[in-house]
Amino acid sequence: MVADYCTPITDLQSLFVAAVALSFAVISFLFMLGRMISKSEFEAMARKELRETLIAIVIAVAVVGLAGVSCEGLKAVMTDYAPGHTQFTYSYEYINLLIYEVGVPSLQSMWLLSYSMKNLKLEVTLPAGMNYNMFDALTTYSMVLERMAGLIFTPFIGSLHAQLLLLQFSQAFAITLILPIGMVLRAIPMARTGGSFLIALAFGLYVVLPLMYVVDYDISKRIWPGFDAYTAAPTPTDYSYSMFSEMYERAFSPIQSISKILPQATILAILNLTIFQSFVETFTKFINDIG
């Protein structure tokens, strides 16, 4: 059975009904208290809570409808843009390509090259009787590769893994769990601001965030033609340094691969999160202003 990540968990509907019932109970108590002690303030509070509860019910209905429209709309858009994909599967393809087709093979290459260069020897005897290794200069470069692999390349791949986990979390819980919890909290007095935030967060995670990666993928394909069919450098078992030109070419290919990973691991990731945060803040304020 395939999970429907665009359908809220039905068990939480009863919690929403319970939250509305609790709100009406509080409203009734405030009305009763205001009449008993002749305090108009309590009646005013009851009227305000009644208005907020009715607004929460309207928001819940609108949110469910908006979720359905968003899900179906995204399916239609992705069917035209990338047949056979959702916004999430398309994003997964992009991140997995960066990690497993570009990043990991290049990281393996860097470690292998570093090890190989340390062991290259071609000694000549100088006129003074001293022995000199012609490949001593490569030792320094091998140290550079080793440092890059450990201090630069590995964190980049870690960043891509973190983004992949965030996308997987978004697909699994945005609409199915976060959205209905937000609707429940929106109906509870004193928790409405948190409910508005969770509702906005759910739409941000399910719509805005993955679509940013769809755009990133398209940008990458435009910058690097054939990027979607990218094949990494040969695996370490394929290496043979029979010619210096071949060794020279492969020595610098891992560094060239960084240019394909660096944007998404740093700048684009920050840009995506900034746009996502702005959307959540704006949508939260919009929902709060309704009440």
N, C-alpha and C positions, 0 to 999 in steps of 0.2 A: 504494500500500500504506500503510495507516494503522498507525503504530507502536503497539505495545501497551506502554504505560507502566507496566503492572502486572506485567510479567514480567521477572525478572532476566536479564541477559545470559548466555546459555548458555556462552559461551567461558570465563567465570570459574569455572564448575563444575570444570573441570580444575585450576584454580589451587587451589581448595579441597581437592581430592583430593591435590594435590602438597603443600599445607601440612600435611595430616594425615599424609602419608607422611614428611615431614620431622620432624614431632613424634615419630612412632614410631621414626625413625632415631636421634634424640637420646635417646629413652628407652632403646633397645637399647644405645647406646653407654654410657650412665650405668650400666646394669645390668652390662655387661661390665667397665667400669672398676672398679665397686665389688667385683666378685668377684675381679678380678685383684690388686688391692692391699688387699683385705680391709678396705675402708672402708664402713661401714654408711651413712655420710652420703650417698654417691652412690646407693646403693640406695634410700634414703628419697626423694631427689630424683627418682629414676626413677619410683617409685610415685606421687609427687605429680604429676609431669608426665603419667603415664598416666591418672590420674584427671581432670586438667584437659583432656586431649585427648578423652576419652570424653564429658565434659560438653560440650565444644565441638561434638562431633558431634550430641549430643542437642539443643543449642541451635540448631544450624543447621537440623535437621529441624523443630523447633518454630517457628523464625522463618519458614521457607518456608510452613508451614501457616498461621501467623498472618497473613502477608502476603496469602495467598490469601483467607482469611476476611475480612480488613479490606477488601480490594478489592471482593469481592462484596457485603459488608455495606454499604459506602458506595454502591455502585450501587443497591442496593435502597432505601436511605434516600433518596437523591436522586431516584429514580424516583417515590417517593411525595410528596416535598417539592417538587421542581421538575422535572417530567417533561421529558425531553430534555436534561437537564443532568447533568454530573458536578460534584463539589465544586470542580473547577478552572474549568470553563467558567462556572459560576455566579459564581465570584469574579471572573473576567475581565470578565464583564458589568457587575458592580458597579464595579470600578475604572475600566473604560473609560467608563462613564457619567459618573463623577465627573470624569474628565480631559477627554473630548471633548464631552460634552453640557453640562457645567456650567463646568469650569475654563477651558478654552481660549477658548470664546466670551466668557466674562466678562472674561478677560484682554485679549482684543482690544477689547472694549467700553471697558475702562478706558483703554487707550492712545488710542482714538479720541475718547473724551470729553475726555481731558486735552488733546489737540491742538485739539479744537473749541472748548473753553472759552477757550483762550489767544487765539483769533482772533475772539472775539465782541466787537463794539464797538457802543456806542450812546452817542455823545458828546452832552452837553448843555452849554450855556454858562451858567455861574453869574453872578450879578449882578456879581461882582467882575471879570468878564471872563475867568475861567479856564475851560478846557475840562475836563469830568469824564466819564469812561467809566462808565456805569451798571453795567457788568459786571466792574468791577475786582475785586469780591469773589470772582467765580468763578475768577479767576486763582490765588488761594490754594488753592481746592478742586482745581483742575486739578493743582497741584503735589502735593497730598496723594494724588490718584489715581495720579500718576506714580510717587511713592515706594512706594505700596502695591503697584503692579504689579511694580516692580523688586525690592523688598526683602522683600515678604511673600508675594504671590500666586504668584510664580514658584517660590520654594522649596517651597511647598505642592504644586504640580503636579509638581515634581521628586521629592518624597517619594512621591507616588502612582506615578510611573513606576518608582521603585526597588522599591516593593512589588510592582508587576506583574512586574518582572523576576525577583524572588525566587520568586514563585508559578510562573512559567514554568520556572525552574531546578528547582524542587521536583518539578513534574510530569514533567520530562524525565529526571531523574537519581536521584530518591530511591530508587525500587524497582529500577530497571534497573541502576544502577551503585553507588550508595553502599551499599545493603544487601548485595549480594554481596561487595564489598570488605571490609565489616565482618565478614562471616562468615569470609572468608579470614584476616583478621588475628586473629580470635578463636581460630583453630586454631593460630596460631604462638606459641611461647613468647616472652615478653618483649614481645609486641605485643597481648596479650589485652585490656588496658584500652582501647587505641585501637579495637580491634574492637568492644567493647561500646558505646563512644561512637558509632561510625558506625552501628551497628544502631539504636540509640535515635534518632539523628539522622534516619535514613531514615524511621522511622515518624512522627516529629514533623513532618517536611516533607510527607509524603504524606497524613497523617490530620489531625493537630491544627491545623497552620497554616491550610490552606484552609478547614477547618470554622469557624475563627474569623471568616473573611471572610464565610462564609455567614450566620453569626449577625449580623455587622455590617450586612450588606445588609438582613436582616430588621428590625433595629432602625431603620435609616434609613427603611424603608418605613412603619414604625409611627409614627415621629416626624413624617415629612413624607408625608402621604397622597398617592398618585400619584407617589411618588419614582421608581419603576421606569419610569414613562412620562414622566419629566421632559423638558421641552423648554426649551432655553436661550433666553435673550433673542435677539431678531433679530440677524442678522449685521450687521457694520458697513455693508454696502451698503444695508441697509434703513432706516437712520436718516434721519429728517427732523424738524427741530425747528420745525414750523409753529406749535406751541402751547407756551407756557411750561410748562403742566402736564405735557405729554408729556415735555418735556426734564427736568423735575424728577424724574419717575418713573424715567426711564431713567438719570439721573445716579446714583441710589442703588441700582439693581438689581444692579450688579456687586458692591457691598459686601454686599448681602443674600446673594449666592451664596457668599461666603466661609463663611457659617455651615453650608453643606452640605459644604464641602470640609475645613474646619478639623478636625473630629473625627477623620476617617480619616487625615488627613495628619499628625496629631500624637498625640493622646491614645490613640485606638484602636490606632494602629500600635504604640505603646509597650506597650500592654496585651497585644496579640497576641503580640509578641515575648517579653514577660515570661512569659506562660503557656506559650509554646512552649519557652522556656529551662528553665522549671521541669519540664516534662514530660521533656525530654531528660536533665536531671540525675537525676531520679528513676528513669527507666527504665534509665539507665546504671548507677546504683548497684544496682538490682535484678538486672541481668544479672551484674554483678561479684560480688554476694553469692551467686549460685548456685554459682560456682566456689570 
